[in-house]
Amino acid sequence: MNIVEKYVSEFNENDEELVVNSISNKDALKWMNEEIPYLYCPDKEIEKTYYFRWWTYRKHIKETEDGYMITEFLPKVSWSGKHNTINATCGHHINEGRWLKNAGKYLNDYIKHFLTYEGGLRYSSWLIYASLNLYKTKHCFDLQKFYDLAVCYFEKVKELHKTDSGLYFSVDGLDAMEYSISGRHNFQKIKGLRPTLNSYIYAGAKSLYEISVLLGKPNEKYLKEAETIKELMYKYLYQDEFFKAFHPLNEDFTMANKEMLKDVPKELLGFIPWIYSLPNKGDEKVFEMLWDKEIFYAPQGLTTADMRDERFLYEVDHECLWNGYVWPFATSQTLTALLNVIRHYDKNEYSEKYFELLHQYATQHHRITQDGKKIMWIDEVRHPFNDDWSSRTILESLKWSPDKGGKERGKDYNHSTFADLVLSALTGFEIIDNKAEFNPIIPNDWDWYKIENLYIDDKKYTIVYDKTGEKFGNGKGFKVIAE
């Protein structure tokens, strides 16, 4: 029994397979053996969760007349679009899926779907940036055709969200972050200048410029647009050494100033700009708030709002709350940002904290059944202090209302990344000067790990780390073996 079969057997045995798309549980082992990189590591929580998340990801692969799609919810929900797709998490789906052996098979049509289908404009997303990540990993689509579609899509996004301030507005619910502390006043939807969409547009502009360079036709327009967004985000949204969401009651964005941000709490979304290297070097000390038990570090995970704020966990009659609850969506964004800071802001001293937070994230992936059995689980939102998937508890109390998505709406929820966080850190893969580079971060207390069946483009790699040289017999240290 190989390592994949070991975990798949357990996951299948404990699963109630309520929805089947293109790859059923009985076909999961065959698909995973073929498609995913194999991970062996001493942290068994991370290792098991890594395989669990691939096992759940394949549940969301759906073959349609428009090609393969990736879903967020397994059951059909009323707020989804064609093929039950929702663009809010497409960036997560692409970043995670880029590590599949045949990533283009599953993601190319999905990307085209959101670039050309009106549902791709409904929620904020980092579609262009994630698609460029996929291209760098697999070179699996025509870059010129993608660029032409992406430019059109990008201009539509800007037109829909532009303000006289020069930044772009969004609403917390359409950032997939409903009932946030900053975004709702008296429970009404208020347009805001938020670090979310503005960071995604910044990343889109930088990506379009990078693509134009790769195509031999540098378009400085997009580089200048990115620089302008950065300047304006520092002007309007940076206060108390933190990026905050600005929601003026009169929606007069030209009157925005930092004084108005004094009463706005720090929220986890303030770390999003760091994913895209938007902030200045020297401002990264803010990440130390992530392991501060009075600010963001709660027993069950990273809270989406500062625990010191008096509105933390304010009461709302809804199952999806971003007012301090723990969301895998936000956790994976924040850890992606932290990893980027370690790599590109020379903060190697944060490496141990990255793996501590990754381990904590892994431990969230469970549920205790009514008969007391602990099984692997991923759902929508967790309580920060209790071992409870709070959205599931609420929906169960409502007897799985069809209006809310029906039975086990959030089961196997595809709303975040995990494998990408593991593989990005342990391989250290990046394209630098058009060349594949491997510069991993490795926990001090790990003596070994191995990654097999890793495909970058069409080349197969094995990644080995052996501190003493005794575990695998291939010598000491980190090695990349191209097969």
C-alpha positions in Angstrom: 0.0 0.0 0.0 1.6 3.3 -1.1 1.1 6.5 0.9 -1.7 7.8 -1.3 -3.7 4.6 -1.0 -3.2 4.6 2.8 -4.9 8.0 3.1 -7.5 7.6 0.4 -8.7 4.4 2.0 -9.3 6.2 5.3 -11.0 9.2 3.7 -13.3 7.0 1.6 -14.2 4.9 4.5 -15.3 7.9 6.6 -17.1 9.7 3.8 -20.8 10.1 3.0 -20.6 10.8 -0.7 -23.5 13.1 -1.3 -22.5 14.7 -4.6 -20.5 13.1 -7.4 -19.0 15.2 -10.2 -16.4 13.8 -12.6 -14.2 11.8 -10.2 -16.0 9.6 -7.7 -14.5 8.2 -4.5 -13.9 4.9 -6.1 -11.8 6.6 -8.8 -10.0 9.0 -6.4 -7.0 6.7 -5.8 -6.3 6.3 -9.5 -6.7 10.0 -10.2 -4.5 11.1 -7.2 -1.7 8.5 -8.1 -1.6 10.0 -11.6 -2.0 13.7 -10.9 -0.7 14.9 -7.6 2.9 15.3 -6.2 3.5 12.8 -3.3 4.5 14.3 0.0 6.4 12.5 2.8 7.2 14.6 5.9 7.6 14.2 9.6 4.7 16.4 10.5 1.9 13.9 10.1 -0.9 16.6 10.6 0.4 18.5 7.6 1.0 15.3 5.6 -2.4 13.9 6.2 -4.2 17.2 5.5 -2.1 17.6 2.3 -3.6 14.4 0.9 -7.1 15.2 2.3 -7.2 18.5 0.5 -6.3 16.8 -2.8 -8.9 14.2 -2.1 -11.5 17.0 -1.7 -10.2 19.1 -4.6 -10.9 16.4 -7.1 -14.5 16.2 -5.9 -15.0 19.7 -7.4 -13.7 18.8 -10.9 -16.7 18.9 -13.2 -16.7 18.1 -16.9 -19.2 20.2 -18.8 -20.0 21.2 -22.4 -17.7 24.1 -21.8 -14.8 22.0 -20.6 -13.7 21.2 -17.1 -14.9 23.5 -14.3 -13.9 23.7 -10.6 -16.7 24.3 -8.1 -16.7 25.9 -4.7 -19.8 24.1 -3.2 -20.6 20.5 -4.1 -24.4 20.9 -4.0 -25.9 23.5 -6.3 -26.4 26.8 -4.5 -28.7 29.6 -5.7 -26.0 32.3 -5.8 -23.7 30.3 -8.1 -23.5 30.8 -11.8 -23.3 28.5 -14.8 -22.1 25.0 -13.9 -22.4 25.9 -10.2 -19.3 28.1 -10.5 -18.4 31.1 -8.4 -15.5 33.3 -9.4 -14.7 34.5 -5.8 -12.4 31.6 -5.2 -11.0 30.9 -8.7 -7.6 32.3 -7.7 -7.4 29.7 -4.9 -8.5 27.0 -7.3 -5.9 27.9 -9.9 -3.0 28.3 -7.4 -3.8 24.9 -5.9 -4.5 23.2 -9.2 -1.3 24.4 -11.0 0.6 21.6 -9.2 -1.4 18.9 -10.9 0.4 16.9 -13.6 -2.2 17.8 -16.2 -3.2 21.2 -14.8 -4.0 22.7 -18.1 -6.6 20.0 -18.8 -8.6 21.0 -15.7 -7.9 24.7 -15.6 -7.6 26.2 -19.1 -11.3 26.2 -19.9 -12.1 27.2 -16.4 -10.0 30.3 -16.8 -11.5 31.1 -20.2 -14.9 30.7 -18.7 -14.4 33.5 -16.2 -12.6 35.7 -18.6 -15.5 35.6 -21.0 -18.6 34.8 -18.9 -20.3 37.6 -17.0 -20.2 35.5 -13.8 -16.4 36.2 -13.8 -17.2 39.8 -12.9 -19.5 39.2 -9.9 -17.0 38.9 -7.1 -13.6 40.2 -6.5 -10.8 37.9 -7.6 -7.1 37.6 -8.5 -7.8 35.6 -11.7 -5.1 37.2 -13.9 -2.4 36.9 -11.3 -3.2 33.2 -10.5 -3.4 32.4 -14.2 0.1 33.8 -14.7 1.3 31.6 -11.8 -0.2 28.6 -13.7 1.5 29.6 -16.9 4.9 29.9 -15.2 4.4 26.4 -13.7 3.1 24.6 -16.7 3.2 26.8 -19.8 -0.1 25.1 -20.7 -1.9 27.8 -22.7 -1.4 30.2 -25.5 -0.1 33.4 -23.8 -1.1 35.8 -26.5 -4.7 34.6 -26.6 -4.8 34.7 -22.8 -3.4 38.3 -22.8 -6.0 39.5 -25.3 -8.9 38.1 -23.2 -7.3 39.2 -19.9 -6.9 42.8 -21.1 -10.6 43.0 -22.0 -11.6 41.4 -18.7 -9.3 43.7 -16.7 -10.7 46.9 -18.3 -14.3 45.7 -17.5 -13.4 45.1 -13.9 -11.9 48.6 -13.6 -14.9 50.2 -15.3 -17.4 48.6 -13.0 -15.5 49.6 -9.8 -13.8 52.9 -10.5 -14.1 55.9 -8.2 -13.0 59.5 -8.4 -10.3 58.8 -5.8 -8.4 56.7 -8.3 -8.9 53.5 -6.4 -11.7 50.9 -6.9 -14.6 50.2 -4.7 -16.0 46.9 -3.5 -18.5 45.6 -1.0 -17.5 43.1 1.7 -20.0 40.5 0.6 -18.7 40.7 -3.0 -15.2 40.3 -1.7 -16.6 37.0 -0.3 -16.2 38.6 3.2 -19.8 39.3 4.3 -20.6 40.9 7.6 -17.1 42.2 8.2 -16.6 44.8 11.0 -15.3 47.5 8.6 -17.8 46.7 5.7 -21.2 46.9 7.3 -22.7 49.8 9.2 -26.1 49.0 10.8 -26.0 45.8 8.7 -26.3 47.7 5.5 -24.0 47.1 2.5 -21.7 50.1 2.1 -19.3 50.5 -0.8 -15.7 50.8 0.3 -12.1 51.3 -0.8 -10.7 48.0 0.4 -7.3 46.4 0.3 -8.9 43.4 -1.3 -10.0 44.4 -4.8 -7.4 47.1 -5.1 -4.6 44.6 -4.4 -6.1 42.2 -7.0 -6.2 45.0 -9.6 -2.6 46.0 -8.7 -1.6 42.3 -9.2 -3.6 42.2 -12.4 -1.8 45.3 -13.8 1.6 43.9 -12.8 0.8 40.6 -14.4 -0.4 42.1 -17.6 2.8 44.1 -17.8 4.9 41.0 -17.2 3.0 39.1 -19.9 3.5 41.9 -22.3 7.2 41.7 -21.7 7.2 38.0 -22.3 5.4 38.6 -25.5 8.1 41.1 -26.6 5.7 44.1 -26.5 6.2 45.8 -23.1 3.1 47.8 -22.2 4.2 50.4 -19.7 0.6 51.5 -19.2 0.0 48.6 -16.8 3.2 49.2 -14.9 2.2 52.8 -14.3 -1.3 51.8 -13.3 0.1 49.5 -10.6 2.4 52.2 -9.3 -0.6 54.6 -9.0 -2.6 52.0 -7.1 0.2 51.5 -4.7 0.6 55.2 -4.1 -3.1 55.7 -3.5 -3.4 52.7 -1.2 -0.7 54.2 1.0 -2.5 57.6 0.8 -6.0 56.4 1.6 -5.8 53.0 3.2 -2.6 52.8 5.2 -3.1 53.9 8.8 -1.4 52.8 12.1 1.1 50.9 9.9 -1.6 48.7 8.5 -3.8 48.5 5.4 -7.4 49.0 6.3 -10.8 49.1 4.6 -12.3 52.5 4.2 -16.2 52.6 4.2 -17.4 56.2 4.4 -21.1 56.5 5.1 -21.5 59.1 2.4 -19.5 57.1 -0.1 -17.5 60.2 -1.0 -14.2 58.6 -1.7 -12.5 61.8 -2.7 -12.8 62.9 1.0 -11.0 59.8 2.3 -8.2 60.5 4.7 -6.3 58.6 7.3 -8.1 60.3 10.2 -11.3 58.5 9.2 -9.5 55.2 9.6 -8.7 55.6 13.3 -11.8 53.7 14.4 -11.5 51.1 11.7 -10.2 47.8 13.2 -7.3 45.8 11.8 -8.6 42.9 9.8 -6.8 39.9 8.3 -7.5 41.3 4.8 -4.9 43.9 5.6 -2.2 41.3 4.8 -3.5 40.7 1.3 -1.3 43.4 -0.4 1.8 41.5 0.7 0.9 38.5 -1.5 1.7 40.7 -4.5 4.7 42.5 -3.1 2.8 45.8 -3.1 4.0 47.2 0.3 7.4 48.9 0.8 10.3 46.9 2.3 10.6 47.9 6.0 6.8 47.7 6.7 6.7 43.9 7.2 7.0 44.0 11.0 3.1 44.0 10.9 3.2 40.2 10.4 4.2 39.7 14.1 0.5 40.4 14.8 -0.3 37.0 13.4 1.2 35.2 16.4 0.0 37.7 19.0 -2.7 36.0 21.1 -4.4 39.4 21.7 -4.7 40.3 18.1 -5.1 37.6 15.5 -3.8 34.3 16.9 -6.8 32.4 18.5 -6.8 28.7 19.6 -8.7 27.6 16.5 -6.9 29.7 14.0 -6.3 33.2 12.7 -9.2 35.5 13.4 -10.5 37.7 10.5 -10.6 40.7 12.8 -8.6 42.2 15.7 -9.8 40.5 18.9 -9.3 43.8 20.8 -12.0 45.6 18.9 -15.3 46.0 20.8 -17.2 44.8 17.7 -15.3 41.5 17.5 -17.9 38.7 16.9 -20.8 41.1 17.0 -24.1 39.2 16.7 -25.7 38.7 13.3 -28.4 36.2 12.3 -26.4 34.7 9.5 -24.1 31.6 9.1 -21.3 33.3 7.3 -19.5 36.0 9.3 -16.2 37.8 8.7 -16.3 39.8 12.0 -13.7 37.7 13.7 -14.5 34.1 12.8 -11.8 31.8 11.3 -12.0 31.3 7.6 -9.7 28.9 5.6 -10.1 31.4 2.7 -8.4 34.1 4.7 -5.9 31.8 6.4 -4.6 30.6 3.1 -4.3 34.2 1.7 -2.5 35.3 4.8 0.0 32.4 4.8 0.6 33.0 1.1 1.4 36.6 2.1 3.7 35.5 4.9 5.6 33.1 2.6 6.1 36.0 0.1 7.5 38.2 2.9 9.9 35.4 4.0 11.2 35.1 0.4 11.1 38.6 -1.0 11.4 40.8 2.1 14.3 38.9 3.6 12.4 37.9 6.7 13.9 34.4 7.2 13.3 34.7 10.9 9.6 34.3 10.2 10.1 30.8 8.7 9.4 28.9 11.9 6.2 30.9 12.5 5.1 30.0 9.0 5.2 26.3 9.7 3.7 26.8 13.1 0.7 28.5 11.5 0.6 25.9 8.7 0.5 23.2 11.3 -2.3 25.0 13.2 -4.2 25.3 9.9 -3.8 21.6 9.3 -5.3 20.8 12.7 -8.5 22.6 11.8 -9.3 20.0 9.2 -11.5 17.7 11.4 -14.9 17.2 12.9 -16.1 15.1 15.8 -19.1 13.0 14.8 -22.1 12.4 16.9 -20.7 9.0 18.0 -17.4 10.7 19.1 -15.3 9.8 16.1 -12.8 12.3 14.8 -12.8 12.4 11.0 -11.1 14.7 8.4 -13.2 17.6 7.4 -13.1 21.0 5.7 -16.1 23.4 5.8 -16.8 27.1 5.6 -16.0 28.9 8.8 -14.8 28.0 12.3 -15.4 29.5 15.7 -12.1 31.1 16.9 -12.3 29.6 20.5 -14.5 26.5 20.2 -13.8 23.3 18.2 -16.8 23.9 15.9 -17.5 24.6 12.2 -19.9 27.3 13.2 -21.6 27.6 9.8 -22.3 23.9 9.8 -23.8 24.0 13.3 -26.1 26.8 12.3 -27.2 25.2 9.1 -27.8 21.9 10.8 -30.0 23.7 13.4 -32.0 25.1 10.4 -32.6 21.4 9.3 -30.5 22.0 6.2 -32.8 24.5 4.7 -33.0 24.2 0.8 -32.8 28.0 0.6 -29.4 27.8 2.3 -28.0 25.1 0.0 -29.4 22.0 1.5 -27.8 19.1 3.5 -24.1 19.6 4.2 -23.7 22.6 2.0 -20.2 23.3 3.2 -18.9 19.8 3.3 -15.6 19.4 1.4 -15.7 23.2 0.8 -13.3 24.3 -1.9 -12.7 27.9 -0.7 -9.0 28.0 0.1 -5.6 26.5 -0.6 -3.5 24.1 1.4 -1.4 22.0 -1.0 -0.1 25.2 -2.6 1.1 26.4 0.8 3.0 23.2 1.4 4.5 22.8 -2.1 5.4 26.5 -2.5 7.3 26.4 0.8 9.0 23.0 0.5 10.0 23.2 -3.1 10.7 27.0 -3.2 9.8 26.9 -6.9 9.9 30.2 -8.7 10.7 31.4 -12.2 13.5 33.9 -12.0 14.9 35.3 -15.2 13.0 32.7 -17.2 14.6 29.9 -15.3 13.2 27.5 -12.7 14.7 28.0 -9.3 14.2 26.0 -6.1 14.8 27.9 -2.8 12.8 26.2 -0.1 12.1 27.2 3.5 12.6 24.2 5.8 11.5 23.9 9.5 14.4 23.7 11.9 12.9 20.6 13.5 12.4 18.7 10.3 15.3 16.2 9.6 13.8 15.1 6.3 11.1 15.3 3.7 10.5 14.2 0.1 8.3 15.2 -2.7 7.8 12.9 -5.7 5.9 13.0 -8.9 6.3 16.8 -9.1 5.8 18.1 -12.6 7.1 21.6 -13.7 6.1 21.9 -17.4 6.6 18.4 -18.7 9.7 17.6 -16.6 9.3 15.3 -13.6 11.2 16.1 -10.4 11.9 14.6 -7.0 12.7 17.0 -4.2 14.6 15.6 -1.2 15.8 17.1 2.0 17.9 14.9 4.4 19.6 16.8 7.2 22.0 13.9 8.1 22.0 12.0 4.8 20.9 8.8 6.6 17.2 8.9 5.8 17.3 8.5 2.0 21.0 7.7 1.3 21.4 10.5 -1.3 23.7 12.7 0.7 23.1 15.6 3.1 20.9 18.7 2.5 18.4 19.7 -0.1 18.5 18.2 -3.6 16.4 18.6 -6.7 16.5 15.5 -8.9 15.2 15.9 -12.5 14.1 12.6 -14.0 
